[in-house]
Amino acid sequence: MTSFGFGRELVDRAEGAYIYTRDGRRILDFTGGVGVLHHGHNHPRILAARQRFAASRRMEVHKTYFSPYLAALSHNLAAVLPGDLNMSFLPNSGAEAVEGAVKLAYKYHQGKRNTILHADISFHGKLLGSGSLTGGSQNHFAFPGIPGVHRYPYGDLAGLQAAVDAARRAGGGCDVYAILIEPFSASTMRECSEEFLRGLRKLCTDEDIVLIFDEIYTGWGKTGSLFYFMRYPDLVPDVLTTSKAFGGGKASISAYIAREPIFRRAYDSPTDALLQSTSSTYYGFGEEAATAIEAINIAIEDDFPARARRIGELLSPALQRMRKQHPEIIADVQGSGALWGLSLQPQASWFDLAVKLAPGGFAKDPQFGVKLATCAVIDTLYREHDVFAYYTLNGRNPLVVGPPLVATDDDVDYFLDALEATLAVGMPRLLTRFVQGKVSSLW
């Protein structure tokens, strides 16, 4: 990453879909803040909400006082989510929300079940618990994790059923306490079908398994519906996790929201009430909660799902056309709404030699070629067209096209023109220039 200009430049300010560097450049930010910036940089309503909170000298810390901000945020989450998803817990990060959801599921079964299932392509965080539930290439080092973790093939209902059956006890009873899934995998751009999600819901209902949907990245309109699963009527998980854009690009806040019967069976007693403790230092911190309230207001009032669908209407046909024009560069295009991924591929005959000569552990990385090709495109977009893009670290490492939902049609058109001009250079020249630039930067 230090090969790129943005690894060495200082940002002066950022607004909307743009970053302004101290050397006078205006950069179109098409990363969407890796899921954080649906509202763009420094949305004026988000700034105003935080300024009002500060100007009123509101109290942040004491948990013994009733918090109107925590109460209002929890109320609003229940109002915009379907079914009886109306019991919220509000920690700081997505990984904490996932761990809280898993802890809830385990407590729901009173510790009598010992197996949790997650998909083979998944990203749920990097804490010891959430990291052990993350599939894909990121976990190359074996940290300790929670016990009883098993995988199932993403989007494969038969494979999932087999994993549940494999965990049965001697008497045939189910031993799975939770199934964790990203309905839309933002790290690979794969999405679960309606058939799979409804079959998963039925399986969990029949076996009394707590179903957890992780929409930390895809929530608040990114894929064209408020949450990806909400495009399918009457499909409701037992627990939903959210973070990233939930904080409006300014607040570090997350949530898991549970169906009331699930939450009450786990924690609704004087003995158990503090097991998922609401006394953690920054739980429901006032200014963060006030920010999230305004972030939800904007997402609903400005119809972020419709904005994402409009962006998708511009991106999808153009990206598919580029794939047909450059099949030697673009292997695949997948996405939904304002979140798309381009799987790139190197095709130069000398590239195998470059991989063999790669330093350190790079030569052992089966995705090294794809990563280098994608980096070459990112580098040209940034250096020659003032466009900021990135690629994911899981799966086939797609180049991510995920603009903030405040991006205009003109912003999208500019990005597409820049990408088309970059691809027209050809992968051999893009790779040569990128490698030469990296080598020269060392001297």
N, C-alpha and C positions, 0 to 999 in steps of 0.2 A: 504493500500500500504506500510505502514511502517513495515509490517510483513516481507517483502522481503529484501534480502540482499542489493539489489540495492537502497533501500531507505536510507541506511546508509553508503554506500561506496563512495569513491572519485575516479573519473576517471583521469588517468594520460594523456591519449591521445586516439584518435580514428582515424581509417583509413579504408577506404573501408567498408566492412561489419563487422568490428571488433572494439570492445572497449577494451582498456587495462587499468586495474585498478591499483591503486598505490600499492596494495599488490601482484602484479605480475600475476593476472589472465588475460586470453585472452578470451573475451566473444563474441560469435557469435550473432550479433544484427539482429534478425529476425522481428523486429518491423517496419523496414523501416522508422523510425522516424515519425510514424503515418502519413505517406504520404509525408513527407518532403524530405526524403533521397533516392530518386530514384538514385541519383548520388553517394550514399554512403557518408561516413564521409570524409570530407576534400579532395575532388577530386582534383588532381594536376592541372588540367586545370582551375578549378574554383579559386583555390588559386592564380595561376599565373595571371589570369585576374584582380583580386583584387589588387595584388601587382603591376601590371603595372599601374593601375589607381592611386594608391598611389604614386608610384615613379615619375609619371608625374606631380604630384601636381595639378591635375585637380580641377576645381571649382565645388562645390556642390550646393550652396545655392540660388544664385540670379535667380529668375524666369523671370526676364526681359531680360536675355540673351538667345539666342537660344541654346538648348541642343542637341548636336548631338547624345548623348546616348539615350535620350527619343525618338528622331525621328527614330533612327535605330531600337530600340526595337519595336516601334509601327509598323514600316515597316515590320519587320521580323514576327511579330504576324500575320499581314495580309497575308504574303506570305505563311505561313504554314497552315492557316485555310481555310476552304472551303467557297465558295460563296462570298458574299460581307460583311463578318465579317471583317471589316477593320478600325473601329474607336475605339481606345483604351483609357481607362482611367486607371491610374496606382497608386492606393493607396498602403497601407501597409499590410493589413490583408485580409483574406477571408471574414470576416464579413463586412468589409468596401466595398469590391467589390459587395457583395450581396446587401447591402443597396444602393449603387450607381446604380446598375441595376434596383432595384425596383423604385428608385426615377426617373430614366430615363423613365421607363414605365408609371409612373403616369403623368409625364410632357408630354409625347407623346400624351396622351389623354387630355391634357390641364385641368386636374382636373375634367373632366366631368364624369369620371367613379370612382366608390368608392369601388370596391371589388377586392381583390387579393386572389388567391387560392394556397395552398401548400398541399403536400401529408401528409397523417397521419403518415407515417414513414419518417422522414427527419431530417437533421441537417444542419443548415445554419449559425450558429453563436450564440453568447450570448449577443450581444448588445440589446438594447430595441427593435429595429426594427427587426433585424435578429432573435433575440430570440423569438419574437412573431410569426415568420414564421417557427419555429422549432417544429416538432411533436415528439412523443415518450415520454419517461419517464423522460427526464431531466428537464422539466418545471413543477416541483411540487410546485413552488411558483409563485403566479400570479403577476409578474411585469407588469406595464403598457406597452402597445405595440401600434403599428400603428392600426388605425381603419379599419374595413371592411375585416378582415382576416377570411377565412373559409377553411376547410379541404376537401379533397377528398381522396378516397381510392387509395393507390399506385398501379399503373399498371392496374387499372380498368377503361377502357374507358367509359363504361356505367355509372359508378359512377361519373366520371369526368363530363360527359355530364349533369348528373342530377344536379351537383353542379353549373354548368354554368347556367342551366335553372332556378334554384332556385334563382339566383341573377338577373333575368330579371326585368326590370322596368314595370310599369303598361301598357305601350304601346307595350311591347315585345322587346324593345331594350336591347342589352347586357350591363351589368353594370360591367363586369370584365375587369380590365385594364392589369392584368398580371397573368400568371400561372407559378409557380416555381416548378422545378422537378430536382432531381438527377437521371440521366439515370441509374446509378449504385449506389446503396445506400451502401456506405462503412461502415456505422454503423450497417447494418443488413445483408449485403452481398446479398441482393436481387437486381435483375436487371430488367429493363423494357424490354418487348419484342419489336421486330421490329414493329409488328402490332400496339402495343399501341403507340409507339413513332410517327409512321407515322400518326396514327389517331389523336394524339394530335396536330401534326403540321397542319393537315388539319382543325381541329376545330379552332385553333388559327388564321389561315389564313381567314377562313370563317367569323369569328366573330371579326376580327381585334383586337385580344388579343395579347399582347407582350409575347412571349414565352421565358423563361429564363431557360437555362440549367446550373445547378451548378455542375461543375467538378473540384472543388477546390482540392479534394483528388485524383480523378482518372485521372486527366490530365497528359500529358507528358509520355504516354506509359504504365501506370501501369496495365491496364486490357487487353493489347494486341493490342490496336490501339492507335494512338496518343492521341485522346480523345475517350471516349467510344462511343459517338454518331457517330463518323466518320467511324465506321465499316459499316454503312448503307449509301450507295451512295445517294447524293442529299438531305440528311436530314440536314437541317441547322436551328438552333434556331435564334431568333431575337437578343438575348444577351447570351453570354457565360461568366461565371466567372471562374477564375483560381487563385491559390496561391500555397502554400506548396512547391512542387518540382520546381515550377517556379523560385524560388530563388536559386536553386542549392545547397540547404542545408546550405547556408551561408547568404543569403540576406532575409530580411523581406520585401517582395514585393508581390503585387497581381495585378489583372487586371480584368476589365470587358471589353469585346470586343463586340461592337454592329454592326448590319447591318447598312450601311451608311444611308439609308432612315429613319430608326428609329431614329438614333442619330441626323440627321439634322433637322428633324421635331421638335424634342424636344429642341435643344440647338443652332441651327445655325442662330442666330440673335444677333446683338449687345446688345439687351436688355437681352437675356437669356444666353449668352455665359458663364457667370460666376456663374450661378446657381449651376452647378456641378463644383465647383471652381477648376481650375488648380493652384490656389495660395496657396493651403494647404501646410503646412510647408515641409513635406517630400514627396510630390507627385513627382514621377519620379526622386528621388534622384540619383545623378550621379553614384556613386559606386554600388548602388543596381541595376540600369538599366544595367550597364556594366556587372554585374554578371549574370543577367537574360539573356542577349544576349548570353553569353557563355554557360549558362545552356541549352538554346534552341539548340545552335550549337551541343553540345554533344548529346542531345537527338535525333537529326536528323542524325548526322554523325555516331553515334554508334548504330543506329536503336534500340532505347529503346523498341518500340513495339515488335520487333522480340525477344529481350532479354526476355521480359515478357512472350511471348508465349512459349519460350523454358523452362522457369521456370515452367510455367503451365503444360507443357508436363510431367515434372518430378513430380510435386506436385499432380496433379489431380488423376491419377490412384493409387498412394500410399495412399493418404488420403481416397479415396473411399474404398480401400482394408482394411484399418484400421477400417473404420466404420463397415464393415461387420464382422471383427474379434472381435470388441468390441461394439456390439450394446447396451450393458448395460451402456456404457460410452458416446459414440458419438451418438447423436440423429440425426444430420444432417450435411452435408458438402455442402457448396455452395461457388462459386467464379468464377473468370475469370483471366486469365493471371497470374500475380504475386500477386494477392490479393484474399485470401481464408479465410473462417471462419468455425470453428468447433463449433457447438452447443453441449455443454456437458451437462450431467445430472447426478445428484447423484442418487444412487440406494440402498444405505445401509438402512436397516430397522430402524436403530436407528436415521436416519437423521432427521425425523420429530421432534423428541425430541430436537435435537440440535437447530433446527430452533425456537422452542418454547422458548428455554432458551437463545436465542440470545439477546445481550444487546441493549438498546436504541431502535432506530427505525428500526433496522435490521429485527426484527421479523415481522414487518409490510410490509417488502419488498417482493413482490411475487417472485422476482428473486433472493432472498438471497441464496437459495440452489444452483442455477446454478452458481452464482458468486463464492460461496465458492468452488464448485467443480472445476471451472476453475482456481481459485487462487491456488488450490492444485497442479494442473498440471504445472502452471507457476512456482511455487516455486521449484518443483522437477527439472524441466528443467534448472533452473538457478543454484540451489545449486549443483546438481549432474552431470550436463552435460555442464555447461558454455554456455547456450543458453538463450538469452533474448527475451521474448515474452510478449504480453499484450492482454487484452480483451477490447471490445468496451463497452460503457456505455448505448447504446440504444438497443432497440429490445430484442432479446434473449441473449444478451451479449456474442456473440461468441468469442472464442479464435481466434485471428487474426494471420494468416500466411501470412505476407506481406513483404518479404525480399527486400532489395534494389536491383535495377536492375543491379548492378555491381556484385551481388553474382554469384559465379561459380557453376558448376554442383556439385563439391565436397562439397561446402557449403550446398547446398540443400540436398544432400545425408546425410551429417552429421546431419542436423536438423531432417530429417525423421527417421534416426536410433535412435536419442535421444528421439524423440516423441514416437516411437514404444516401446522403453525400458521403458519409463515412464508409458505408458498405460498398459504395461504388469504387472506392480506392482499391479494394481487393484485399483478401486476407494476407497473402504473402507480403505485400508492401506494409500493411498495418503492423504485422508481426515484426518485420525488419526494423521499422521506425521505432517501435516500442522497445525492442531489445537494444538497439543502438542508443536510444535515449537513456536507458537504464545504465548501460555500460559507461556512457560519457558522464553521467551524473556521479560516478564513483571517482572521477579524476579531477 
